[in-house]
């Protein structure tokens, strides 16, 4: 298979697996999505989805959020981890949205990334999922799979994002980044990986990754 055939195979398989694509983080609008994505750093979506209702019950818009103190926010979001930094970020970006953007979440990388605790990946998720602007947010699952599928050298997420955008058609980016995340979680995880269930990697995977997998399997059976 050449690279283009591999890309087409991946797109078609992911369409088969995920014809309708669930969004991992519960939210009702761009603001609640931005807060949820910020909270998900080094945490799990399941944990974030348990905590956001408690926070949004108190404040689901920037005007109510800035009425809470940073300590109050921190107390609510403590279970998701990194709560001092995240609480500061949530309070600070809410104030910025009020001061600079009339209470509305902006729709550019530059404006989003200028906010406290908002990195490139967070901005990309908000642009793609809240506004439908083509973006390819790269998380650990996408980074891992793009390497396993020999579509990037996997040196860093910046390179992986560039390669994903170069290889996949722009109109597919927003669906694909979610489909790859779900596929990575279900069929191609970092731990407890069963290649027999991972049809995409089994078909198009990087030779060194496959050889390493079989070598390990053989060793474990001895």
Residue pairs with C-beta under 8 A, 6 or more apart in sequence:
1 9
1 203
1 204
3 151
3 167
6 149
6 150
6 151
6 204
7 151
7 167
7 168
9 200
9 203
9 204
10 149
10 200
10 204
11 168
11 172
11 176
13 199
13 200
14 176
14 179
14 180
14 183
14 200
15 179
17 179
17 182
17 183
18 178
18 179
18 182
18 183
21 175
21 178
21 179
21 182
22 178
22 182
23 129
23 178
24 45
24 178
24 181
25 33
25 36
25 37
25 40
25 45
25 48
25 49
25 52
26 36
26 49
26 52
26 53
27 33
27 35
27 36
27 52
27 130
28 56
28 60
29 130
30 104
30 105
30 126
30 130
30 131
31 60
31 61
31 62
31 97
31 105
32 52
32 56
32 60
33 125
33 126
33 129
33 130
34 93
34 105
34 112
34 118
34 122
34 126
34 130
35 52
35 55
35 56
35 65
35 90
36 48
36 49
36 52
37 122
37 125
37 126
38 86
38 89
38 90
38 93
38 117
38 118
38 122
39 48
39 51
39 52
39 77
39 80
39 86
39 90
40 48
40 80
41 82
41 86
41 122
42 81
42 82
43 80
43 81
43 82
47 79
47 80
48 80
50 79
51 76
51 77
51 79
51 80
54 76
55 73
55 76
55 77
58 64
58 68
58 72
58 76
59 65
59 67
59 68
61 103
62 93
62 94
62 95
62 97
62 98
62 103
63 98
63 103
65 73
65 90
65 91
65 94
66 91
66 94
66 95
66 98
68 91
69 91
70 87
70 88
70 91
71 87
73 87
73 90
73 91
74 83
74 84
74 86
74 87
77 83
77 86
77 87
77 90
80 86
85 117
86 117
88 116
88 117
89 115
89 116
89 117
89 118
90 117
92 115
92 116
92 117
93 115
93 116
93 117
93 118
96 114
96 115
96 116
97 103
97 104
97 105
97 106
97 115
100 106
100 111
101 111
105 112
105 126
105 130
106 112
107 127
107 131
107 133
108 127
109 120
109 123
109 124
109 127
112 118
112 122
112 123
112 126
112 127
113 119
113 120
113 123
121 137
121 138
121 139
121 157
123 135
124 135
124 136
124 137
124 138
124 161
125 135
125 137
127 133
127 135
128 134
128 135
128 136
128 137
128 173
128 174
128 177
129 174
129 178
132 174
134 170
134 171
134 173
134 174
135 173
135 174
135 177
136 142
136 161
136 164
136 165
136 168
136 173
136 176
136 177
137 161
137 177
138 146
138 157
138 160
138 161
138 164
138 177
139 181
140 190
141 180
141 181
141 183
141 184
141 185
141 188
142 160
142 164
142 177
142 180
142 181
142 184
143 154
143 157
143 160
144 154
144 184
144 188
144 190
145 180
145 183
145 184
145 188
145 200
145 201
146 152
146 154
146 160
146 163
146 164
146 180
147 153
147 154
147 160
147 206
147 209
148 188
148 201
148 205
148 206
148 209
149 200
149 201
149 204
149 205
149 206
150 204
150 205
150 206
150 207
150 209
151 163
151 164
151 167
152 159
152 160
152 163
152 164
153 159
154 160
164 173
164 176
164 177
165 173
168 176
183 200
187 197
187 198
187 199
187 200
188 198
188 200
188 201
193 213
195 201
195 202
195 210
195 213
196 202
201 209
201 210
202 210
